[in-house]
Amino acid sequence: QVQLVESGGGLVQAGGSLRLSCAASGIISSVFNPSTVNWYRQAPGKQRELVARIDRNSIANYADSVKDRFTISRDNARKRVYLQMNSLKPGDAAVYYCDGQFYGRGLWGPGTQITVSS
């Protein structure tokens, strides 16, 4: 089954860190490796927003709100994309999703919840 699954979410105090993982399964390496993978987040009552993306060459882009705090990386051998989140703020609380285009269609994971206590 072709799917993306996020993990690593949870409850953290403001100023803390979390590392999210996006695991791809059912996707062969020749399809996964050249694909751009994105991390999005959606807070209650807000639109889904792009947090970070990483392309086939591991070139990363970030939303201004997370720049210098979050780091996206990929491990093609394991077919995983990570989001290291440092200096977390209450405003970072949301459901985080990864997505990518594989086999000609967009694929989303079910999301992982991040809660940040102040």
Short mmCIF file of the C-alpha atoms (twelve columns), coordinates in Angstrom:
data_MODEL
# 
_entry.id   MODEL 
# 
loop_
_atom_site.group_PDB 
_atom_site.id 
_atom_site.type_symbol 
_atom_site.label_atom_id 
_atom_site.label_alt_id 
_atom_site.label_comp_id 
_atom_site.label_asym_id 
_atom_site.label_seq_id 
_atom_site.Cartn_x 
_atom_site.Cartn_y 
_atom_site.Cartn_z 
_atom_site.pdbx_PDB_model_num 
ATOM 1   C CA . GLN A 1   0.000  0.000  0.000   1 
ATOM 2   C CA . VAL A 2   1.355  3.377  -1.020  1 
ATOM 3   C CA . GLN A 3   1.247  5.659  1.986   1 
ATOM 4   C CA . LEU A 4   2.930  8.287  4.109   1 
ATOM 5   C CA . VAL A 5   2.748  8.048  7.874   1 
ATOM 6   C CA . GLU A 6   3.816  10.759 10.284  1 
ATOM 7   C CA . SER A 7   5.055  10.110 13.809  1 
ATOM 8   C CA . GLY A 8   6.822  11.884 16.634  1 
ATOM 9   C CA . GLY A 9   4.129  14.263 17.752  1 
ATOM 10  C CA . GLY A 10  3.140  14.889 21.326  1 
ATOM 11  C CA . LEU A 11  3.005  17.375 24.160  1 
ATOM 12  C CA . VAL A 12  6.002  19.614 24.762  1 
ATOM 13  C CA . GLN A 13  6.673  22.696 26.849  1 
ATOM 14  C CA . ALA A 14  7.351  25.995 25.144  1 
ATOM 15  C CA . GLY A 15  11.020 26.182 24.306  1 
ATOM 16  C CA . GLY A 16  11.257 22.436 23.899  1 
ATOM 17  C CA . SER A 17  12.011 20.289 20.873  1 
ATOM 18  C CA . LEU A 18  10.408 17.513 18.906  1 
ATOM 19  C CA . ARG A 19  11.460 15.516 15.893  1 
ATOM 20  C CA . LEU A 20  8.785  14.445 13.454  1 
ATOM 21  C CA . SER A 21  9.219  11.628 11.006  1 
ATOM 22  C CA . CYS A 22  7.414  11.004 7.723   1 
ATOM 23  C CA . ALA A 23  7.784  7.405  6.600   1 
ATOM 24  C CA . ALA A 24  6.984  6.364  3.057   1 
ATOM 25  C CA . SER A 25  5.926  2.820  2.286   1 
ATOM 26  C CA . GLY A 26  4.941  1.113  -0.930  1 
ATOM 27  C CA . ILE A 27  7.008  3.654  -2.876  1 
ATOM 28  C CA . ILE A 28  10.057 2.480  -4.749  1 
ATOM 29  C CA . SER A 29  13.303 4.382  -4.359  1 
ATOM 30  C CA . SER A 30  13.389 5.630  -7.951  1 
ATOM 31  C CA . VAL A 31  10.067 7.378  -7.258  1 
ATOM 32  C CA . PHE A 32  10.730 8.567  -3.715  1 
ATOM 33  C CA . ASN A 33  14.265 9.875  -4.148  1 
ATOM 34  C CA . PRO A 34  13.534 12.539 -6.787  1 
ATOM 35  C CA . SER A 35  10.355 13.730 -5.099  1 
ATOM 36  C CA . THR A 36  9.895  16.907 -3.140  1 
ATOM 37  C CA . VAL A 37  8.346  16.258 0.253   1 
ATOM 38  C CA . ASN A 38  6.522  18.898 2.227   1 
ATOM 39  C CA . TRP A 39  5.550  19.389 5.837   1 
ATOM 40  C CA . TYR A 40  2.320  21.272 6.435   1 
ATOM 41  C CA . ARG A 41  0.470  22.114 9.601   1 
ATOM 42  C CA . GLN A 42  -3.081 23.015 10.436  1 
ATOM 43  C CA . ALA A 43  -4.252 24.545 13.679  1 
ATOM 44  C CA . PRO A 44  -7.926 24.544 14.705  1 
ATOM 45  C CA . GLY A 45  -9.863 27.168 12.778  1 
ATOM 46  C CA . LYS A 46  -6.915 27.990 10.531  1 
ATOM 47  C CA . GLN A 47  -5.936 27.089 7.015   1 
ATOM 48  C CA . ARG A 48  -3.333 24.465 6.341   1 
ATOM 49  C CA . GLU A 49  0.033  26.151 5.881   1 
ATOM 50  C CA . LEU A 50  3.294  25.006 4.374   1 
ATOM 51  C CA . VAL A 51  5.995  24.731 7.024   1 
ATOM 52  C CA . ALA A 52  8.957  23.328 5.116   1 
ATOM 53  C CA . ARG A 53  9.833  21.430 1.976   1 
ATOM 54  C CA . ILE A 54  12.831 19.512 0.766   1 
ATOM 55  C CA . ASP A 55  13.613 18.696 -2.826  1 
ATOM 56  C CA . ARG A 56  15.511 15.900 -4.502  1 
ATOM 57  C CA . ASN A 57  18.822 17.617 -3.825  1 
ATOM 58  C CA . SER A 58  17.952 18.207 -0.169  1 
ATOM 59  C CA . ILE A 59  17.472 21.898 -0.816  1 
ATOM 60  C CA . ALA A 60  15.145 23.115 1.914   1 
ATOM 61  C CA . ASN A 61  12.702 25.992 2.136   1 
ATOM 62  C CA . TYR A 62  10.919 27.212 5.232   1 
ATOM 63  C CA . ALA A 63  8.036  29.381 6.226   1 
ATOM 64  C CA . ASP A 64  9.241  32.617 7.787   1 
ATOM 65  C CA . SER A 65  7.536  31.688 11.031  1 
ATOM 66  C CA . VAL A 66  9.752  28.628 11.547  1 
ATOM 67  C CA . LYS A 67  12.985 29.691 9.892   1 
ATOM 68  C CA . ASP A 68  16.005 29.216 12.157  1 
ATOM 69  C CA . ARG A 69  13.969 26.984 14.487  1 
ATOM 70  C CA . PHE A 70  12.940 24.066 12.284  1 
ATOM 71  C CA . THR A 71  15.130 21.866 10.105  1 
ATOM 72  C CA . ILE A 72  13.887 19.490 7.435   1 
ATOM 73  C CA . SER A 73  16.020 16.596 6.251   1 
ATOM 74  C CA . ARG A 74  15.625 13.375 4.333   1 
ATOM 75  C CA . ASP A 75  17.048 9.877  4.454   1 
ATOM 76  C CA . ASN A 76  16.410 8.325  1.067   1 
ATOM 77  C CA . ALA A 77  17.794 4.956  2.115   1 
ATOM 78  C CA . ARG A 78  15.064 4.732  4.752   1 
ATOM 79  C CA . LYS A 79  12.505 6.674  2.679   1 
ATOM 80  C CA . ARG A 80  11.948 9.108  5.472   1 
ATOM 81  C CA . VAL A 81  11.734 12.839 5.838   1 
ATOM 82  C CA . TYR A 82  12.282 14.470 9.210   1 
ATOM 83  C CA . LEU A 83  11.298 17.758 10.750  1 
ATOM 84  C CA . GLN A 84  13.420 18.811 13.704  1 
ATOM 85  C CA . MET A 85  11.545 21.455 15.645  1 
ATOM 86  C CA . ASN A 86  13.385 23.514 18.246  1 
ATOM 87  C CA . SER A 87  12.370 26.446 20.425  1 
ATOM 88  C CA . LEU A 88  8.739  25.478 20.076  1 
ATOM 89  C CA . LYS A 89  6.113  28.100 20.732  1 
ATOM 90  C CA . PRO A 90  2.414  27.778 21.565  1 
ATOM 91  C CA . GLY A 91  1.722  29.082 18.067  1 
ATOM 92  C CA . ASP A 92  3.386  25.975 16.634  1 
ATOM 93  C CA . ALA A 93  0.650  23.740 18.028  1 
ATOM 94  C CA . ALA A 94  -1.185 22.041 15.182  1 
ATOM 95  C CA . VAL A 95  -1.607 18.797 13.348  1 
ATOM 96  C CA . TYR A 96  1.453  18.293 11.157  1 
ATOM 97  C CA . TYR A 97  1.194  16.498 7.835   1 
ATOM 98  C CA . CYS A 98  3.688  15.418 5.235   1 
ATOM 99  C CA . ASP A 99  2.849  15.170 1.594   1 
ATOM 100 C CA . GLY A 100 4.406  14.522 -1.783  1 
ATOM 101 C CA . GLN A 101 3.620  13.698 -5.378  1 
ATOM 102 C CA . PHE A 102 4.138  10.015 -6.085  1 
ATOM 103 C CA . TYR A 103 2.997  8.006  -9.078  1 
ATOM 104 C CA . GLY A 104 1.278  11.047 -10.517 1 
ATOM 105 C CA . ARG A 105 -0.891 11.891 -7.526  1 
ATOM 106 C CA . GLY A 106 -0.662 13.762 -4.284  1 
ATOM 107 C CA . LEU A 107 -0.292 11.666 -1.174  1 
ATOM 108 C CA . TRP A 108 -0.932 12.867 2.377   1 
ATOM 109 C CA . GLY A 109 -0.304 11.233 5.678   1 
ATOM 110 C CA . PRO A 110 -2.932 11.157 8.456   1 
ATOM 111 C CA . GLY A 111 -1.025 13.734 10.500  1 
ATOM 112 C CA . THR A 112 0.543  13.906 13.939  1 
ATOM 113 C CA . GLN A 113 -0.603 16.256 16.696  1 
ATOM 114 C CA . ILE A 114 1.751  18.743 18.333  1 
ATOM 115 C CA . THR A 115 0.667  20.428 21.535  1 
ATOM 116 C CA . VAL A 116 2.817  23.133 23.085  1 
ATOM 117 C CA . SER A 117 2.170  24.181 26.655  1 
ATOM 118 C CA . SER A 118 3.115  27.677 27.782  1 
# 
